[in-house]
């Protein structure tokens, strides 16, 4: 962990503490930094998905009635796989 001394706007810190639900200055700063890092990772993941070509033609037939996959045998199939 890095220890630093910085001047922080008290109004912004209080607003961040309220928004994040944190109780201390250290917790507020750490949670704010963590939150921004997670948002960046999420943007990168979404960008990666945007680069993958997806074919949606005939999905109604491929996934079953009403667009939902038939999971009615899921539990039974899992039990058979565990028994094997």
Helices and strands as residue ranges (DSSP letters): H 10-20, H 25-50, H 59-62, G 65-67, H 74-83
